[in-house]
Structures are given as structure tokens and as C-alpha cells.
Amino acid sequence: MFQYRQVLVRLRAGDSVREVARSGLMGRDKLGELRSVALEHGWLDAASEVPDDGVIAAALGQGRRVASSTVSSVEPHRAVVKRWFDAGVQGRAIHAALKREHAFAGSYSAVVRMLGQLRSELPADITVRLSFAPGEAAQVDFGAGPMLTHPDGRVRRTWAFVMTLAHCRHQYVEFVWDQSSATWLGCHRRAFEWFDGVPLRVIIDNAKCAIIKACTHDPLVQRAYAECAEGYNFKIDACPPRDPQKKGIVESGVKYLKGNFLPTRAFRDMADLNAQARTWVMSEAGVRIHGTTREQPLVLFESERPLLRRLPAAAPDLGTWHRVVLHRDCHVQFDKSLYSAPFTLVGKTLWLRATDMTVALHEDYRHLCTHLRAQRAGQRVTVMDHLPPDARAFFERDRQWCVRQATTVGPRCVELVTSLLGDRIAERLRAAQAVVGCAKAYGAARLEAACERALGHNSPHYRTVKSILATGADLQPLVEPETPAAYGRARFARSAAELFGSDPGTVH
């Protein structure tokens, strides 16, 4: 319209069509059409006012859509195409379905044009940018990191934990091996220590490590994460399902991390990756002019830091909760290790709370016991009182127990039990247990006498002691055996000197 008005002004001033065309404002053909319309409406009269844009547009027919003389080949199938379009079916699939099910002979371009028309009929996608006061909120998300060699020797994917303060855009970045609840809680602890403060609320998505059941109005928060929020005094703000734009700030931060930090760098291991990430946050990401705030994140952070909530004087004891079953061996399994619980609860489902140092077991809300956390896979952590009485008795009757029981009987019993336990060929622990067990049936005095008689006959065995006690031989006086003098010498009647010291030529 500005161009048309300029041309009208010059025509009203007396310039010819040729002169106006020579100035480059408009071509001669269009100038001729405009001059004809202007003469028809009296616009070239210098005494009249120049018409406004709406009058010119109406006279020239501007803005009126000229009806097309052609009909799209997809038009007969508009209803079915619209149904597929509303369901999110892609254009290639729609074109193939039309050919397969409706004998459509048109081109894919015709389908694309129809989809463009349908898309233009949709209401405009309007959004509003969220703003946050200093210290009000932080947003958290995970993003895929580079592939690195895990300590177990395998090449595995890493994950970037990113927490961004919503006001200043300052970030905490840490790369981890997994997205488990324990990792999630540990990253929160280190992020709050990095910022030296805690925001009023933390905006998250519906990751399983934080939210058990996603819901727009009433999401169910993971028990361990709820304890973390209570310990650090912040509120959990979970986004509605399928609405990640509610945490678009950290989404953009993860995208910036992937595009600016990762592509041009090489990393030896996880420690090197995190060291480079911290340097990048402080020396590059934190000092850039942010595209939205038009300020450096670190500069804004200095003004936001005093408004964050203070860290608790003692760091909360963060732990993860798990449902476990007490097996028939009176142990539950967690993280490839075994922990005991009272035998009366065998077969029941318990709650297990694991921290870096301890593992606690609960029956509903009743605390049962707390173990030190196992240091290696397969380790069995057992409290003897958790076992049934017969099992406790079995495990208590070890070698030291046998020696202690023999000591209460007498020195000869100790000697016999020690002899049994010291056998270098066979394991005779059960024999030693049986020997000291005879004291209950026969008394300590008789057992001591039976052991003395067994040792006297050089037969330190349980069956010997048992036979002596059963036959009452221990009640008889012990008689020292008398060996005749004829049997007191060595095996040979003559000495070696007598045998081999004679003349070699002599034959005996």
C-alpha cells in the first residue's frame, strides 16, 4: 500500500506514467492499471484527499482470494485424511494408505498440499514465557552424555545431570553412569552444595527415580525424594505428563551443553569428563551473554545467591527405599548382597532403606534392624539373634565353643577334644561336639574319667569315650599295664652291631 500511495502522489503531482516507471517504483503495466482505477474514482484530482489504504485495497481488489479453477485430487478423501492427520499419521503413511485402501492415483505432493491446508486451519500455537524471581526455582533434567569405558571394562553410556537456577541460568552439571534413585539424590546434594543454597522449589519431569505415579494434579512422589525435599526444605514441582515445556529452561540448558561442550572435546574417563564440565560451566557457560536474560549467568547468580535458602547445618541422611522379601534363609537380598532379619518374618515383604553406609529394615513403619552396608557383592551380613534357635545353637557350637565346654569338664577332656580338632586328615568337629555333649547325660566327673581312660589306651575317639561311659568302665580304677621284661627291648633281639659287625666272610 505504501508503494501504491507513492505512485498516486506522483501521478497527482503531474508526473507521467513513463517518468514514474523510470523511477523504479512500479512497472508500466501495473502503473497503467492503477492510473485507470485512479481516474475512475477521481483520485488524480489534486484538490481531493489521497484515499486511505483500505479504500485503495478495495478498489484494486487486494486481499480478495481468487478462486482456483482446479480441484485437488485429494479433495474426495478430505474426511479420511483429516482423521489420519488428527491422529498424528505422517504424510508418507497417509499417501500409501490412500493408494492401498482407496485406489488413489494422485501424487504425494497433492497430499502434502492438503496437509498444509489442514494445518493452516488449526488454531495458532500460542505460548507464554515463564519468569521466576531470584531464589524461587531450579529446574532439573537428565541428558545423554558420551560413551566411556566403565570401571567394569565395558563401554557404556553416560548421563548428564543438569540443575539450572531458573532466574540467573547458572548451572550445575555432573555426568553419571545411571539414573537410579541413589544417583538422583546424590546429584541433588552436590548441586545444592555447588550453589551454596537451596531454591524454594525444584521443577522436575516424571522420572521414575523421583515420581512413582505421574499425574497433572496429584503426582505420587518417590518416598526417598520426599525425604530429601524435607531434609533440604524445598518443594517438589513435577511437570504435568507430556508437558516438558514447563521446564524449558533446563531443557535449553541440556541442549546447549550437548551442542557447545561435548562435540569438540575428548575425555579419558568419568573423572576427566566431570572436571572439564566444571571448568566449562565456570569459564564459558557462566560468563556468556545469555540469549534470554541478556546477562552473564554468574553475574546474576551473585545477586541471587543471598536469596537462596541456607543449607542445613547437618546434611540430611539421604537413603533410597526398596521393597524386599525375607527368604527362608532369614536374609533379604539388596544390591547383590544379603542382610538378615528376624526369622519370624520369613516370607513377608519388608521395607529396606539404603544409605551409603547402612542398610535398615522396616516392617511397615516399625524399625527392625540396621546393618552396616556390605563392601562387596555376595557378602552376607548376619545377626545371630535373627536366626531360629536351632540354627543359632548349630552355629554357636564351633571349635572355640568345644574347647570352652571341655575346659569346664577337666584337663583330660581338653586334651582329648584338642586332639580331635587337631586331626590333620578328617574334620572331627561333630565328634568333639558329641564328646562334650556327654557331660549332660553322665556328668563332668564321669566324662573326665572316661577321657582319661581313652587317652590311657591311646584311643582319643568319641566312640571310645561313649563305650567307656555306656559300660561303666570309667567307674573302675585305671590299671597301668605291666609289660614283661622280655618285651621291653627293641624289636630285634640283637643289636645292629652284633648283626653287621662280624667278619664279612662269616656266615650266620
C-alpha positions in Angstrom: 0.0 0.0 0.0 2.9 2.4 0.7 4.1 1.8 -2.9 0.6 2.5 -4.3 0.3 5.7 -2.3 3.7 7.0 -3.5 2.7 6.3 -7.1 -0.7 8.1 -6.6 1.1 11.1 -5.1 3.4 11.4 -8.1 0.5 11.0 -10.6 -1.5 13.7 -8.7 1.6 15.9 -9.0 1.5 15.6 -12.8 4.2 13.0 -13.4 3.7 10.8 -16.4 3.5 7.1 -16.3 6.8 6.8 -18.1 8.5 9.1 -15.5 7.1 7.1 -12.6 8.1 3.8 -14.2 11.6 5.2 -14.8 12.0 5.8 -11.1 11.5 2.1 -10.4 8.5 2.4 -8.2 6.3 0.3 -10.4 6.2 -1.4 -13.8 4.4 0.4 -16.7 1.6 -2.3 -17.0 0.7 -2.1 -13.3 1.0 1.7 -13.5 -1.5 1.8 -16.3 -4.0 -0.3 -14.4 -3.5 1.9 -11.3 -4.0 5.1 -13.3 -7.2 3.8 -14.8 -8.6 3.0 -11.4 -7.5 6.4 -10.1 -9.2 8.2 -12.9 -12.4 6.2 -12.4 -12.5 7.1 -8.7 -11.3 10.7 -9.1 -8.1 10.2 -7.1 -5.9 12.2 -9.5 -7.7 15.4 -8.7 -5.2 17.4 -6.6 -8.0 19.1 -4.8 -9.3 15.9 -3.3 -7.6 14.0 -0.5 -5.5 10.9 -1.1 -7.6 7.9 -0.2 -6.6 5.7 2.7 -5.1 2.2 2.4 -8.4 0.4 2.8 -10.1 2.3 0.0 -7.2 1.7 -2.3 -7.1 -2.0 -1.5 -10.9 -2.4 -2.0 -10.7 -0.6 -5.4 -7.8 -2.6 -6.6 -9.3 -5.9 -5.4 -6.4 -6.5 -2.9 -6.9 -9.2 -0.3 -9.7 -11.0 -2.3 -8.7 -14.6 -2.9 -9.2 -15.7 -6.5 -11.0 -19.0 -6.7 -8.9 -21.7 -8.2 -10.2 -23.4 -11.2 -8.6 -26.7 -10.2 -9.8 -29.2 -7.6 -7.3 -31.2 -5.6 -7.2 -34.9 -6.3 -7.2 -35.5 -2.6 -10.4 -33.5 -2.0 -12.7 -36.6 -2.3 -10.8 -38.1 0.6 -10.6 -35.0 2.8 -12.5 -36.5 5.6 -10.4 -39.6 6.0 -7.1 -37.6 5.5 -8.3 -35.2 8.2 -9.0 -38.1 10.6 -5.5 -39.5 10.0 -4.0 -36.1 10.3 -5.7 -35.5 13.7 -4.3 -38.9 14.8 -0.7 -37.8 14.0 -0.1 -40.0 11.0 2.7 -38.9 8.8 2.2 -37.7 5.2 4.1 -40.7 3.6 1.9 -43.1 5.5 -1.3 -41.3 4.5 -0.3 -41.3 0.8 0.5 -45.1 1.0 -2.8 -45.8 2.8 -4.8 -43.8 0.2 -3.2 -45.8 -2.6 -3.7 -49.1 -0.8 -7.3 -48.6 0.5 -8.9 -46.0 -1.8 -7.1 -46.6 -5.2 -5.7 -43.1 -5.0 -3.8 -42.2 -8.2 -2.6 -38.7 -7.2 0.9 -37.6 -6.2 2.5 -37.3 -2.8 2.7 -33.5 -3.4 -1.1 -33.3 -3.5 -1.3 -35.0 -0.1 1.3 -32.5 1.3 -0.7 -29.6 0.0 -3.8 -31.0 1.6 -2.0 -31.5 4.9 -0.8 -27.9 4.7 -4.3 -26.6 4.3 -5.5 -28.7 7.3 -2.5 -27.4 9.3 -3.4 -23.8 8.5 -6.9 -24.3 9.8 -5.6 -25.3 13.3 -5.7 -22.6 16.0 -2.4 -20.8 16.4 0.0 -22.4 18.9 0.4 -19.6 21.5 2.8 -19.8 24.4 3.8 -17.6 27.3 7.3 -17.4 28.7 7.5 -18.2 32.4 9.5 -15.9 34.6 11.0 -16.6 38.0 12.0 -14.5 40.9 15.5 -14.8 42.4 15.8 -18.0 44.5 12.3 -19.1 43.6 13.0 -22.2 41.5 15.5 -24.6 39.9 14.9 -27.0 37.0 16.4 -30.4 36.8 16.8 -32.9 33.9 19.0 -35.7 32.5 20.6 -35.7 29.1 22.6 -38.3 27.2 26.3 -38.0 27.5 29.3 -39.5 25.7 30.2 -43.2 25.7 33.0 -44.0 28.1 34.7 -47.1 29.5 33.1 -48.2 32.7 35.3 -49.5 35.6 34.0 -53.0 34.8 35.7 -52.7 31.4 32.6 -52.3 29.2 31.9 -49.2 27.1 28.7 -47.6 28.5 26.5 -44.5 28.0 27.0 -41.7 30.5 24.2 -39.3 31.5 24.4 -35.6 32.3 22.6 -34.4 35.4 21.8 -30.7 34.9 20.3 -28.4 37.5 19.7 -24.8 36.4 18.6 -21.9 38.5 15.5 -20.5 36.7 16.3 -16.8 37.4 20.0 -16.5 36.7 20.5 -19.6 34.4 23.6 -20.7 36.4 24.1 -24.4 36.1 25.4 -27.4 37.9 26.5 -30.2 35.6 27.5 -33.7 36.6 28.0 -36.8 34.5 26.9 -40.2 36.0 26.6 -43.8 34.9 22.9 -44.3 35.6 19.6 -42.6 36.6 18.9 -44.5 39.7 17.3 -43.0 42.8 20.6 -43.1 44.7 22.3 -41.2 41.9 19.5 -38.7 41.7 19.7 -37.9 45.4 23.4 -37.7 45.4 23.4 -35.3 42.5 20.9 -33.1 44.3 23.1 -32.9 47.4 26.2 -31.9 45.4 24.2 -29.4 43.3 22.9 -27.6 46.4 26.5 -27.5 47.8 27.7 -26.1 44.4 25.1 -23.3 44.6 25.7 -22.9 48.4 21.9 -22.8 48.9 18.6 -24.3 48.1 15.8 -22.8 45.9 12.2 -22.7 47.1 11.1 -25.4 44.7 12.7 -27.8 42.2 10.9 -28.3 38.9 11.3 -31.9 37.5 9.8 -34.2 35.0 8.2 -37.5 35.9 11.3 -39.7 36.0 10.9 -42.9 38.0 13.7 -42.0 40.3 11.6 -39.1 41.6 7.9 -39.7 40.8 6.1 -43.1 41.3 2.9 -42.1 39.5 2.6 -39.1 37.2 -0.5 -37.0 37.5 -1.4 -33.5 36.5 -2.9 -32.5 39.8 -1.7 -35.0 42.4 1.6 -36.9 41.4 2.8 -39.6 43.8 6.4 -38.7 44.9 9.1 -41.3 45.5 9.5 -41.8 49.3 13.3 -41.2 49.2 12.9 -38.0 47.2 10.2 -36.8 49.6 12.7 -37.3 52.5 15.3 -35.3 50.5 12.9 -32.4 50.0 12.0 -32.4 53.7 15.7 -32.5 54.7 16.7 -29.6 52.4 13.5 -27.7 52.8 12.4 -27.4 49.2 9.1 -28.2 47.4 8.9 -30.8 44.5 7.2 -29.3 41.5 6.6 -32.2 39.0 5.5 -31.1 35.4 2.2 -32.4 34.1 2.6 -35.6 32.0 3.7 -34.9 28.4 4.3 -31.2 29.1 8.1 -30.7 29.2 7.8 -27.1 28.3 7.1 -26.3 31.9 10.9 -26.9 32.5 12.0 -25.4 29.2 14.9 -23.5 30.9 16.8 -26.7 31.8 15.8 -28.3 28.5 17.6 -25.5 26.7 20.5 -25.9 29.1 20.9 -29.5 28.3 20.7 -28.7 24.6 23.3 -26.0 25.0 25.5 -28.5 26.9 25.3 -31.1 24.1 25.9 -28.5 21.3 28.6 -26.4 22.9 30.6 -28.6 25.4 30.5 -32.2 24.2 31.3 -32.1 20.4 34.8 -30.6 20.4 36.3 -32.4 23.4 37.8 -35.8 24.2 37.6 -37.4 27.7 39.8 -40.1 29.3 37.4 -41.2 31.9 34.5 -40.1 34.1 36.7 -38.0 36.4 38.2 -36.1 33.5 34.7 -35.6 31.9 33.4 -34.0 35.1 36.5 -31.9 35.7 36.2 -30.5 32.2 32.5 -29.9 32.7 33.0 -27.9 35.9 35.7 -25.8 34.1 33.4 -25.2 31.2 30.5 -24.1 33.4 32.6 -21.5 35.2 34.8 -20.2 32.3 32.4 -20.4 29.3 28.8 -21.1 30.1 28.7 -18.9 33.2 30.2 -15.9 31.5 28.4 -15.9 28.2 25.7 -13.4 27.5 22.6 -15.5 27.8 20.2 -15.2 24.9 17.1 -14.6 27.1 18.3 -12.6 30.1 21.0 -10.7 28.1 23.2 -11.0 31.2 26.0 -13.3 32.3 24.6 -16.1 34.5 27.4 -15.8 37.0 26.8 -12.1 37.4 23.1 -12.7 38.0 23.9 -15.5 40.3 25.8 -13.2 42.7 22.7 -11.3 43.3 20.5 -14.4 43.6 22.8 -16.3 46.0 21.7 -14.4 49.1 18.1 -15.2 48.4 18.6 -19.0 48.3 17.7 -20.9 51.4 20.6 -21.8 53.6 22.0 -25.4 53.6 21.1 -27.4 56.8 23.7 -27.4 59.4 24.0 -31.2 59.2 23.5 -32.8 55.8 20.4 -35.0 55.7 20.9 -38.7 55.7 19.6 -39.5 52.2 18.5 -43.0 51.6 16.6 -45.0 49.0 13.6 -47.2 49.8 13.1 -50.6 48.3 10.5 -53.5 48.8 12.3 -56.8 49.6 11.2 -60.3 50.6 12.7 -62.1 53.6 13.7 -65.5 52.2 13.8 -68.9 54.0 17.4 -68.4 55.0 16.4 -65.3 57.1 18.1 -62.9 54.7 16.9 -60.3 52.2 18.8 -59.5 49.0 19.8 -56.0 48.0 22.4 -54.8 45.6 23.8 -58.3 45.2 24.4 -58.6 49.0 22.4 -60.3 51.8 21.2 -58.9 55.1 19.5 -60.8 57.9 16.1 -60.1 59.6 14.2 -61.9 62.3 13.2 -65.4 61.3 9.6 -64.9 62.4 9.1 -62.7 59.3 10.2 -65.2 56.7 8.1 -64.9 53.6 6.9 -61.3 54.3 7.6 -58.2 52.3 9.7 -55.6 54.1 10.9 -52.1 53.5 14.6 -51.6 53.1 16.2 -48.2 53.4 19.8 -48.0 52.0 22.3 -45.2 52.5 26.0 -45.0 51.6 27.0 -46.6 55.0 23.9 -48.5 56.3 21.0 -50.7 55.4 17.9 -50.5 57.6 15.0 -52.9 57.5 11.4 -52.0 58.5 8.1 -53.8 58.8 5.7 -51.2 57.6 6.7 -48.3 59.9 8.3 -50.5 62.6 12.1 -50.4 62.6 13.6 -53.9 62.8 17.4 -53.6 62.5 20.2 -51.7 60.9 23.2 -53.3 59.3 26.5 -51.8 58.0 26.4 -51.8 54.3 28.2 -54.7 52.6 31.5 -53.9 51.0 31.4 -56.4 48.1 28.9 -58.3 46.1 27.8 -61.6 47.6 28.7 -60.6 51.2 26.3 -61.9 53.8 25.7 -59.6 56.8 24.1 -61.7 59.6 23.0 -61.0 63.2 22.9 -64.3 65.0 19.8 -63.3 67.0 17.8 -63.2 63.8 18.2 -67.0 63.2 15.9 -69.6 64.7 17.1 -71.2 68.0 18.3 -74.5 66.5 20.3 -72.6 63.8 21.9 -70.3 66.4 22.8 -73.4 68.5 24.3 -75.0 65.4 26.5 -72.0 64.6 27.5 -71.4 68.2 29.0 -74.8 68.6 32.2 -74.1 66.8 35.7 -75.1 67.7 36.1 -72.4 70.3 32.9 -73.4 72.0 34.0 -77.0 72.2 37.3 -76.0 73.9 35.4 -73.8 76.3 33.0 -76.6 77.2 35.9 -79.1 77.6 37.6 -76.6 80.0 34.6 -76.8 82.3 35.0 -80.6 82.4 38.7 -81.0 83.1 42.2 -81.1 81.6 41.9 -84.7 80.2 38.7 -83.7 78.3 40.5 -80.6 76.9 43.4 -82.8 75.8 41.1 -85.3 74.0 39.0 -82.6 72.4 42.1 -80.7 71.2 43.3 -84.0 69.8 40.1 -84.4 67.8 40.1 -80.9 66.5 43.8 -81.1 65.5 43.3 -84.1 63.2 45.2 -83.4 60.0 43.1 -85.8 57.9 39.5 -85.6 58.8 37.2 -82.8 60.2 36.2 -84.0 63.6 34.2 -81.0 64.9 31.0 -83.1 65.3 32.9 -85.7 67.3 34.2 -83.0 69.6 30.7 -81.6 70.0 29.5 -85.2 70.9 32.2 -85.7 73.4 31.5 -82.5 75.4 27.7 -83.3 75.0 28.2 -86.4 77.1 28.6 -84.2 80.1 24.8 -83.6 80.2 24.0 -87.3 80.3 26.8 -88.6 82.5 28.2 -85.6 84.4 31.5 -83.8 84.1 33.3 -86.1 86.6 32.5 -89.3 84.7 33.3 -87.7 81.3 36.7 -86.6 82.6 37.4 -90.1 83.8 36.3 -91.6 80.5 38.6 -89.2 78.6 41.5 -90.1 80.9 40.9 -93.8 80.3 40.6 -93.3 76.4 43.8 -91.3 76.4 45.4 -94.0 78.5 44.6 -96.6 75.9 45.8 -94.2 73.2 42.3 -94.1 71.6 41.1 -90.5 71.6 37.9 -91.1 69.8 34.2 -90.3 70.5 33.2 -93.9 70.1 35.8 -95.0 72.7 34.5 -92.4 75.2 31.0 -93.3 74.6 31.7 -97.1 75.1 33.5 -96.4 78.3 30.6 -94.4 79.7 28.0 -96.8 78.4 29.7 -99.8 80.0 30.6 -98.0 83.2 34.3 -98.7 82.7 35.0 -95.2 83.8 33.9 -96.2 87.3 36.6 -98.9 87.5 40.1 -97.9 88.7 42.5 -97.3 85.9 45.2 -100.1 86.0 48.6 -99.3 84.4 49.6 -102.2 82.0 52.7 -104.1 83.0 55.0 -105.1 80.1 57.2 -108.1 80.7 61.0 -107.5 80.6 61.3 -109.8 77.6 59.1 -107.3 75.6 60.9 -104.3 76.9 63.8 -104.4 74.4 63.7 -103.3 70.8 62.1 -105.2 68.0 65.3 -107.2 67.3 66.9 -109.5 69.9 70.4 -108.5 68.8 71.7 -105.1 68.1 72.8 -103.9 64.7 76.4 -104.0 65.7 76.0 -107.7 66.6 74.3 -108.4 63.3 76.5 -106.5 61.0 79.8 -106.1 62.9 81.3 -109.6 62.4 83.8 -110.8 59.8 82.3 -110.4 56.3 83.4 -113.9 55.5 81.5 -115.5 58.4 78.1 -116.8 57.5 75.4 -116.8 60.2 
